[in-house]
Amino acid sequence: MRIALFQCASLPLDVTGNLARLSHQAHAAAARGASVLLCPEMFLTGYNIGADAVARLAQPKDGSAAQYVADIARRSGIAIVYGYPELADDEGIFNSVQMISVQGQELANYRKTHLFGDLDKRMFSASSDRSPVIEFNGWRLGFLICYDIEFPENSRQLALAGADLILVPTANMRPYDFIAQVTVRARAQENQCFVAYANYCATEAQIHYCGQSSVAGPDGSVLGLASDSQEELIVVELDPALITTSRSDTPYLRDRRPALYGDLCKV
């Protein structure tokens, strides 16, 4: 499978503008043979936009923006994974990611479970739902959002559920470059699956994003890497044989001893 990651500057409060550039990038990614396009966290609205703007721009997962994304997916011939503020049925607002198929159908919707600092907590509710693991073109895909990947339990849970690839839209900022440079690779290697991490670059209000969007292989290798400051569309071919080889050489999942880990679940 070939996957594309769109690293870009945030375009805050401009849903129409973000949908327009999503259309352009979807067609460009499809032209390069990608079957999935992954965008950053809160791509439709920008991330650091404040609680009032989030409340004003939040939409249901099947709202007008989702319908427009579905149309882009159908016209470009590529599945799209994008971040957005989700208005839930109970009027709660979540930091969410949705995957839309080439046919324009919802494949998955995941709400962020681990909120980063006051910035996240002022804007969103924290979800208690586990990430879904879905089938796509013979692959099993899981989803996390930004800060979620920094908790090893999340990616391990997805690996145990059979995920071959974890898709992570993010809005990672300086001085946390370490996450983009090291943590993403470690999560891929220790769980022996691919991890795709799509970040912003440039600035948004007081936030300076660190870029470095990447795809890490199940052996911890870097298969694709964007710069720390430039808009880029990176396209990476994923070879499932790397999963087989990694799990054969060092069978972490098989050699686990869960009976020894019980204290990790205690507060």
Secondary structure, DSSP 8 states (H G I E B T S, - for coil): -EEEEEEEE--TT-HHHHHHHHHHHHHHHHHTT-SEEE--TTTTT-SSS-HHHHHHH-B-TTSHHHHHHHHHHHHHT-EEEEEEEEE-TTS-EEEEEEEE-TTS-EEEEEE--S--HHHHHHH-B-------EEEETTEEEEE--GGGGGSHHHHHHHHHTT-SEEEEE---BTT-HHIIIIIHHHHHHHHTSEEEEE-EESEETTEEB----EEE-TTS-EEEE--SSS-EEEEEE--THHHHHHHHHS-HHHH--GGG-GGGG--
